[in-house]
Amino acid sequence: MTSQNGHDRHARILIVEDDTAMRALLMDELREAGYHVSQAVDGADGVQKLLQAAATGAYDLMITDLKMPKLSGQGLMKIVNERYPAMPVIAITAFADEPEFVKPYHTEFVAYLRKPFKMEELKSAVRVALLNRRK
């Protein structure tokens, strides 16, 4: 079901972010916008959540930090591309070296946001990713 503001109210989003405060903020904002949101505390936890969800229906979108302990956003992207190639991914990072850090992966992300970003930027990227996924 698509609402009048253009987003799918039933879209399932996985947020993979190791910073507790940032993860909580992203979850609150996206839930308030009407999405079904789950969380993972790092890349390894993200893989577990993806595997668990495979039995009940995959996520429609993933938002991931790039630098995390245990498994980085890049490592997570490799797994997503192999197992869930149709799932769009939005990358977020706070690190200053992001142009070189992201360069090998930029074609795999539907959007890339540098922290701090405005929540409306994220919500807009989510709407576009979900609309393009359904085409």
C-alpha positions in Angstrom: 0.0 0.0 0.0 1.4 3.4 -1.0 0.5 6.4 0.9 -0.3 9.8 -0.5 3.3 11.0 0.2 4.6 8.2 -2.0 6.1 5.7 0.3 5.2 2.1 0.9 3.7 1.8 4.4 4.6 -1.8 4.5 8.3 -1.4 3.5 10.7 -3.2 5.8 13.9 -1.4 6.5 17.0 -2.8 8.2 19.3 -0.2 9.9 22.8 -1.4 10.5 24.6 1.1 12.6 27.1 0.6 15.5 26.4 4.0 17.1 23.6 3.5 19.6 22.3 7.1 19.5 22.4 7.3 15.7 20.7 4.0 15.3 17.9 5.1 17.7 17.5 8.4 15.9 17.2 6.7 12.5 14.8 4.1 13.8 12.6 6.8 15.4 12.5 9.0 12.4 11.7 6.2 9.9 9.1 4.6 12.2 7.5 8.0 12.5 7.5 8.2 8.7 5.5 5.0 8.7 8.1 2.3 7.9 8.6 -1.0 9.6 12.1 -0.7 10.9 14.5 -3.3 12.4 18.0 -2.8 13.7 21.4 -4.4 13.8 24.3 -3.3 16.0 27.0 -4.1 13.5 27.7 -5.8 10.1 27.8 -9.3 11.6 24.4 -8.7 13.4 23.1 -7.3 10.1 24.0 -10.6 8.3 22.1 -12.5 11.0 19.1 -10.3 10.7 19.1 -10.7 6.9 19.3 -14.5 7.2 16.5 -14.6 9.8 14.3 -12.4 7.6 14.8 -14.6 4.6 12.4 -17.1 6.0 9.6 -14.6 6.6 10.3 -12.2 3.7 13.3 -10.1 2.9 13.8 -6.5 3.8 12.9 -3.9 1.1 15.8 -1.6 2.0 19.0 -1.6 4.1 20.7 1.5 5.5 24.2 0.8 6.7 27.1 2.6 8.3 30.4 1.8 6.5 32.9 1.6 9.3 31.8 -0.8 12.0 33.3 -3.5 14.2 33.2 -7.2 13.4 32.0 -6.7 9.8 32.3 -3.4 7.9 29.6 -2.0 5.6 31.7 -3.1 2.7 31.8 -6.7 3.9 28.1 -6.5 4.5 27.6 -5.1 0.9 29.4 -8.1 -0.6 27.0 -10.5 1.2 23.9 -8.4 0.2 25.0 -8.3 -3.4 25.5 -12.1 -3.5 22.3 -13.1 -1.7 19.9 -10.2 -2.1 21.0 -8.4 -5.3 17.6 -6.6 -5.7 17.7 -5.0 -2.3 18.7 -1.3 -2.4 21.3 -0.1 0.1 21.8 3.4 1.4 25.3 4.0 2.9 26.1 6.5 5.7 29.4 7.4 7.2 31.1 10.1 9.3 34.7 9.5 8.2 36.6 12.2 6.3 38.3 9.7 3.9 35.0 8.7 2.4 35.6 9.5 -1.3 38.5 7.0 -1.5 36.9 4.7 1.1 33.6 4.5 -0.8 34.9 4.7 -4.4 35.0 0.9 -5.0 31.5 0.5 -3.7 29.6 3.6 -4.9 27.8 1.9 -7.7 26.4 -0.6 -5.2 24.6 2.0 -3.1 21.4 3.7 -4.2 22.5 6.7 -2.1 25.4 7.8 0.0 25.0 10.2 2.9 27.8 11.8 4.9 27.1 12.4 8.6 25.8 14.7 9.8 23.0 14.7 7.3 19.5 16.1 7.5 16.7 13.6 8.2 14.8 14.8 5.2 17.8 13.9 3.0 17.6 10.3 4.4 13.8 10.1 4.1 14.0 11.4 0.5 16.7 8.8 -0.3 14.5 6.1 1.2 11.4 7.1 -0.8 13.4 7.2 -4.1 15.1 3.8 -3.4 11.7 2.2 -2.6 10.0 3.7 -5.7 12.8 2.7 -8.0 12.9 -0.8 -6.6 9.3 -1.3 -7.6 9.8 -0.3 -11.2 
